[in-house]
Amino acid sequence: MPAANALAFLTAEDAAVLRILLQDPALTDAEKATIFRKLDTARIIEGGRVPADVATINSRITYQVNCGVPVSAFLVNIRKPFRSFQGVIPLRGIGLSLLGMREGSRAQIVLPGDAAAELVLKRVLYQPQRVGADVFGCVAQKTKAHPAPRLRPRLDQRTVQSAAGGEQ
């Protein structure tokens, strides 16, 4: 699926995923060409500095094909979306074209059956880099200003004694 040669922005993590994805024997030649083009022309930036309007892996986006109904989905690194989980677009075909695009960017793509189409990234609704998560879902280290949440409430001696049935 060739896409227009608009400047793409990729996080270092997204670029690493694309390099690994190139080893997948199920990729079509057009998908490989899209990956090579993205890696050759994209501006690679650190996750914390990615513009908020850029589609990155694990972003929730709204896109449109040929002025059709806008579709919202998560851009994820899987081969095919799960049937029971709607709203997922894999890093294949359209997903590869959307990766690294900015809101309002347009790309010319070829759909299955050799039909030409225009792809538009309408909106980036959620981007993991905005909340301090990387592409693999890990949370960035918390600072003292934002400590990690406690998983259990702190128990003091009175709480322990009352749970045991009174003072001992």
QUIPESUL-V618043 format. One record per residue. PHI is phi in whole degrees, -180 to 180 (none if undefined). D_LAST is the distance of its C-alpha to the last C-alpha in Angstrom with 1 decimal. Layout:
BEGIN
PHI:D_LAST, PHI:D_LAST
END
This chain:
BEGIN
none:73.2, -69:74.9, -120:73.5, -61:75.2, -86:75.0, -75:72.8, -63:70.7, -105:67.3, -116:64.1, -124:61.8, -74:58.5, -60:58.5, -66:56.0, -61:58.4, -64:61.3, -64:59.5, -63:58.7, -64:62.4, -64:63.5, -68:61.4, -61:62.6, -61:66.2, -83:65.5, -74:64.9, -68:68.0, -81:67.6, -67:68.5, -81:72.0, -62:74.5, -66:74.2, -68:70.4, -62:70.9, -62:73.5, -63:71.1, -64:68.4, -58:71.0, -63:72.3, -63:68.8, -66:67.9, -76:71.4, -107:71.5, -74:67.9, -90:66.4, -88:63.3, -132:60.5, -69:56.9, -55:54.4, -73:53.1, -110:56.7, -70:57.9, -59:59.4, -67:57.4, -102:60.4, -105:60.8, -79:59.9, -117:57.7, -61:56.1, 76:53.2, -79:54.6, -99:55.0, -130:58.6, -121:61.2, -133:64.7, -142:68.0, -116:70.8, 52:74.3, 58:73.4, -79:71.4, -70:68.2, -61:65.5, -120:62.8, -105:59.2, -161:57.6, -89:55.4, -92:57.5, -126:55.8, -94:56.7, -135:57.2, -72:60.4, -138:60.4, -69:58.1, -70:55.9, -65:57.5, -83:54.2, -123:53.5, -78:56.1, 84:56.5, -124:56.8, -121:59.8, -75:60.1, -78:61.6, -140:64.9, 53:68.0, -62:67.1, -59:63.6, -64:65.3, -66:67.7, -74:64.9, -59:62.9, 88:63.5, -74:65.4, -101:64.9, -52:64.7, 88:68.3, -70:69.6, -123:72.0, -141:73.0, -89:75.8, -127:74.6, -117:76.1, -83:74.5, -54:74.9, 91:78.5, 62:79.7, -87:79.2, -76:78.9, -149:76.2, -106:74.7, -109:71.0, -126:69.3, -86:65.8, -80:65.0, -159:61.4, -102:58.4, -82:55.5, -148:52.8, -137:53.0, -59:50.1, -67:51.3, -68:50.7, -107:47.0, 82:46.7, -108:46.7, -91:49.3, -63:51.5, -94:49.0, 88:46.2, -77:44.1, -88:42.6, -63:43.9, -60:41.5, -81:39.7, -96:40.3, -63:37.9, -69:39.4, -132:38.4, -67:35.3, -64:34.5, -68:32.2, -77:28.6, -83:28.1, -127:24.3, -70:22.4, -75:20.3, -101:16.6, -103:14.5, -61:10.8, -65:10.6, -65:12.5, -66:10.5, -66:7.1, -68:9.7, -72:11.4, -85:8.7, 105:8.6, 124:6.5, -74:3.7, -117:0.0
END
